[in-house]
Amino acid sequence: MDKKIKNESFLDSQSAIMGYINYREENRNRHKARVLIASKGKTRLNAVIFMYISTDADNPFVLLEGNGHLERDFYDKYTIENSRFKFIRGTLLIKAKDLWGNDIEIDITGV
């Protein structure tokens, strides 16, 4: 039963990534995006950075290219195997963990 839930979550995440890519033409390539990262109700990062999304059928991922703060506290790559994705009104939401194991939510909106 756990495997079925996991597979459904993968499909939901893949659908969310495709929704973000199809939302704007620019989202198909490396592009600037507003990235907000929050944990426990506090903003930990709010910046415009470059991002890229791979739609590899086996393991799609989001790659964030950031500054020193991003690199110090957060991963640069989030996949459907280690994160959960949702797409809501033009924003890609990622539920994941930071480098220290804390739960985070990443909100990505193309600029």
Secondary structure as the mmCIF struct_conf table of DSSP 4:
data_model
#
loop_
_struct_conf.conf_type_id
_struct_conf.id
_struct_conf.beg_label_comp_id
_struct_conf.beg_label_asym_id
_struct_conf.beg_label_seq_id
_struct_conf.end_label_comp_id
_struct_conf.end_label_asym_id
_struct_conf.end_label_seq_id
HELX_RH_AL_P HELX_RH_AL_P1 ASP A 2 TYR A 23
HELX_RH_3T_P HELX_RH_3T_P1 GLU A 25 ARG A 28
BEND BEND1 ASN A 29 ARG A 30
STRN STRN1 HIS A 31 SER A 39
TURN_TY1_P TURN_TY1_P1 LYS A 40 GLY A 41
STRN STRN2 LYS A 42 SER A 54
BEND BEND2 ALA A 57 ASN A 59
STRN STRN3 PHE A 61 GLU A 65
HELX_RH_AL_P HELX_RH_AL_P2 GLY A 68 ASP A 73
BEND BEND3 PHE A 74 PHE A 74
BEND BEND4 ASP A 76 ASP A 76
STRN STRN4 LYS A 77 THR A 79
TURN_TY1_P TURN_TY1_P2 ILE A 80 ASN A 82
STRN STRN5 ARG A 84 ILE A 88
TURN_TY1_P TURN_TY1_P3 ARG A 89 GLY A 90
STRN STRN6 THR A 91 LYS A 97
TURN_TY1_P TURN_TY1_P4 LEU A 99 TRP A 100
BEND BEND5 GLY A 101 GLY A 101
STRN STRN7 ASP A 103 GLY A 110
#
